[in-house]
Amino acid sequence: MATKHRGPKGASWAAQAFESKTAKAGGVVRRGVATAKKANGYHDLIDMAHAKGYRALIGGGQIVIFCNADPVTDAATGHPI
């Protein structure tokens, strides 16, 4: 049986990621893709990151958001992402 998501959903759920101390300090936040989809906040989270000018990357089942306008580069190649 699938578990239900408890707590806020959609835009409210997504907004919480940007209210954290880490996000406000320009750090990196991450949320699980499956969790974001259960909360119906996947697209809201990506849209909010984009609207703020942040980079959102997906890998390993995680949405990783760089909460600043700094460039993001590939560590192996040094090329911008």
KERO-527916 format. One line per 2 residues: their letters; for each residue x, y, z of N, C-alpha, C, O. Coordinates in steps of 0.1 Angstrom, whole numbers, m for minus. Atoms other than C-alpha are relative to their C-alpha. Layout:
A	X Y Z X Y Z X Y Z X Y Z ~ ...
END
This chain:
MA	8 m12 0 0 0 0 9 12 0 19 13 8 ~ m7 m12 1 13 34 m9 m3 9 12 m14 10 17
TK	2 m9 m12 19 59 19 m5 14 m6 m1 18 m16 ~ 5 m13 4 1 92 17 10 11 6 16 9 16
HR	m8 m11 m5 20 125 20 m8 8 10 m20 11 8 ~ 7 m8 m11 12 144 52 7 13 0 19 15 m4
GP	m6 m14 m1 17 181 56 m5 8 m12 m14 4 m20 ~ 4 m9 11 15 209 31 2 m6 m14 10 m16 m15
KG	m1 5 13 11 202 m6 2 11 m10 0 23 m7 ~ m2 m10 11 19 219 m39 9 11 3 20 9 7
AS	m8 m12 m1 31 254 m38 5 3 15 16 7 17 ~ m3 m2 m14 30 255 0 12 m9 4 21 m5 11
WA	m11 10 m3 53 224 2 12 5 m6 23 5 0 ~ m12 m4 7 77 238 m24 6 13 7 18 14 8
AQ	m5 m13 m6 79 273 m7 8 m3 13 17 5 16 ~ m7 3 m12 91 256 25 15 m2 m2 23 1 6
AF	m14 2 3 124 247 8 8 13 0 19 13 4 ~ m7 m13 1 132 284 3 m1 8 13 5 19 14
ES	1 m6 m13 123 293 39 10 m4 10 11 1 21 ~ m10 5 m9 151 273 54 12 10 2 14 18 m7
KT	m12 m9 m2 182 290 69 10 m2 m11 16 8 m15 ~ m10 3 11 204 273 43 m4 7 m12 5 14 m19
AK	4 m7 12 184 287 14 1 15 1 6 22 m8 ~ m1 m15 m2 182 322 29 14 4 0 17 16 m3
AG	m14 m3 0 220 321 33 7 m2 m13 19 0 m14 ~ m6 3 13 225 312 m3 6 m13 m2 15 m15 m11
GV	m6 13 0 233 276 3 m7 m9 m10 m13 m5 m19 ~ 6 10 9 222 244 m13 m10 m8 8 m8 m13 19
VR	10 8 m6 190 226 m5 m4 m12 m10 m2 m11 m22 ~ 4 11 9 178 192 m18 m13 m6 5 m16 m6 17
RG	12 7 m3 145 174 m19 m1 m12 m9 4 m12 m20 ~ 2 12 7 137 139 m30 m10 2 m11 m21 8 m9
VA	10 m1 11 120 136 m64 m13 m6 3 m24 m1 1 ~ 12 8 m4 96 110 m51 m9 8 10 m21 8 9
TA	7 m8 m10 87 132 m21 m7 12 m6 m18 15 m3 ~ 6 m12 7 81 162 m43 m12 m4 m8 m22 4 m8
KK	12 5 8 58 142 m66 m11 m4 9 m23 m1 6 ~ 10 4 m9 39 128 m36 m7 12 6 m19 12 8
AN	5 m12 m5 34 163 m23 m6 9 m11 m11 20 m8 ~ 5 m8 11 23 175 m57 7 13 m1 1 23 m5
GY	m8 m13 0 51 201 m54 12 0 m10 19 9 m10 ~ m12 1 8 76 189 m80 1 12 m10 11 19 m10
HD	m1 m11 10 68 215 m107 0 13 7 7 22 2 ~ 0 m12 m7 61 242 m82 15 3 5 19 14 5
LI	m14 m1 m5 96 236 m67 9 5 m11 17 14 m9 ~ m8 m4 12 113 238 m101 m3 14 m4 6 22 m7
DM	4 m13 5 93 268 m111 4 11 9 9 22 5 ~ m5 m10 m9 101 287 m79 15 2 0 19 14 0
AH	m15 m2 1 138 280 m82 3 8 m12 12 17 m12 ~ m3 m7 13 138 292 m118 m4 15 2 3 24 m3
AK	4 m14 m2 118 324 m108 10 8 8 11 20 7 ~ m10 m7 m8 144 332 m82 14 1 m6 23 7 0
GY	m13 0 7 172 327 m107 10 m10 5 22 m9 3 ~ m8 11 m6 185 296 m89 1 m12 m10 m7 m13 m19
RA	m2 13 8 199 264 m106 m6 m11 8 m3 m13 19 ~ 5 13 m5 180 232 m100 4 m11 m9 2 m11 m21
LI	m5 11 7 196 200 m110 m6 m13 6 m10 m13 18 ~ 5 13 m5 183 164 m107 9 m11 m3 15 m12 m14
GG	m9 11 1 204 134 m101 m2 m9 12 m4 m4 23 ~ 1 9 m11 202 103 m80 m13 0 8 m13 m2 20
GQ	13 m1 m7 166 108 m72 m2 12 9 m11 13 16 ~ 0 m12 m8 173 142 m57 m1 12 m9 4 13 m20
IV	0 m13 6 164 177 m67 10 9 8 8 11 20 ~ m10 m8 m7 194 199 m58 m1 14 m5 1 17 m17
IF	2 m14 4 189 236 m58 11 9 7 13 9 19 ~ m10 m9 m4 217 261 m56 m7 14 2 m10 20 m7
CN	8 m12 m3 201 291 m38 8 13 m1 9 20 9 ~ m8 m12 3 223 318 m53 1 1 m15 m2 m8 m22
AD	m1 m2 15 231 332 m87 14 m4 m5 18 m1 m16 ~ m14 4 4 267 318 m87 m1 m10 m11 m10 m18 m12
PV	m1 10 11 277 298 m118 2 m14 7 8 m16 17 ~ m2 14 m4 275 260 m114 8 m7 m11 5 m6 m23
TD	m9 6 10 303 240 m131 1 m15 3 m1 m20 15 ~ m2 14 m1 309 203 m137 14 m2 7 24 3 1
AA	m12 1 m7 336 193 m112 11 m8 m8 23 m5 m7 ~ m10 8 7 352 168 m136 6 8 m12 17 6 m15
TG	m5 m6 12 354 190 m167 3 15 2 10 21 m6 ~ m1 m14 m2 352 225 m153 m9 8 m9 m9 21 m9
HP	9 m6 9 325 233 m179 m12 5 8 m17 m2 17 ~ 13 m5 m6 294 254 m169 m11 m10 m2 m12 m17 m13
I	12 9 1 262 234 m163 m11 10 m3 m22 5 m5
END
